[in-house]
Amino acid sequence: MLLMKADRFFLRYFEEGSRPSAGTRARWLQTKVVPSKKVGGQWFVDVHAWLADGNALVEMVLAG
């Protein structure tokens, strides 16, 4: 599991013109559309789970 701050995640994985709005990002994090975890009021995204897209084998390879 590789956790990245949500704001950095959205900047890295979404191009300027296709980046979701702040409201959409918050909803995606809360409803787990993006694999996420809230720690002390800060949202983090599980990048390995995002890249694996639900494939357990890919997630194991990414985790090392």
N, C-alpha and C positions, 0 to 999 in steps of 0.2 A: 504494500500500500504506500503510495507516494502522495502525500497531501500538499496541496498548493493553495494559497489564499485565493478566494473566489474572484476578487477583482483582477488579480494577475492572470488567472486562468482564462477569464473572458477576453482579456487583452491579447493573450497568446494564441488562443484557438479560434477566434472569430475576427474576420477582417473588419476594417473600419466601417464599411457600408452595410455589413450584415450583422453587426453586433446587436444583440437583443437589448431592449430598454431596461432600465433599472427595475421596473415593476415585474417584467418578464423574468429577469434574472432571479429576483427574490422568490418568485413563485416556483421556478424550476428548482431552486435549492431546497425550498420547503417541501415540495412534493416529490423530491428525489428523481426528477427527470434527468438531472445531472447528479451523479453519485456524490453525495456531500455529507458533511458532518459539521455540526455547530459546536465550537469549543470556546467557552467563556465569552459568548456574544459575537464571536468572529466565525464566519463561514469558511470552510475549507472544502476543496474538491479532491476526490480520490482520482488522480490522473490515470493510474494504472487501470482502474475499473472503467473509466471513460474510454481509454484507448482499446481495451479488450472488448468493449461493447457486449458484455454479458457472456463472453466465451471464457470459461474457467481455465482452459489450457493456456490461452494467450495471457491471461492474468498471472498465472504461475510463472510463465517464462519472463514476463516483465518484472516480476518481483525478485527474480534471481534465484 
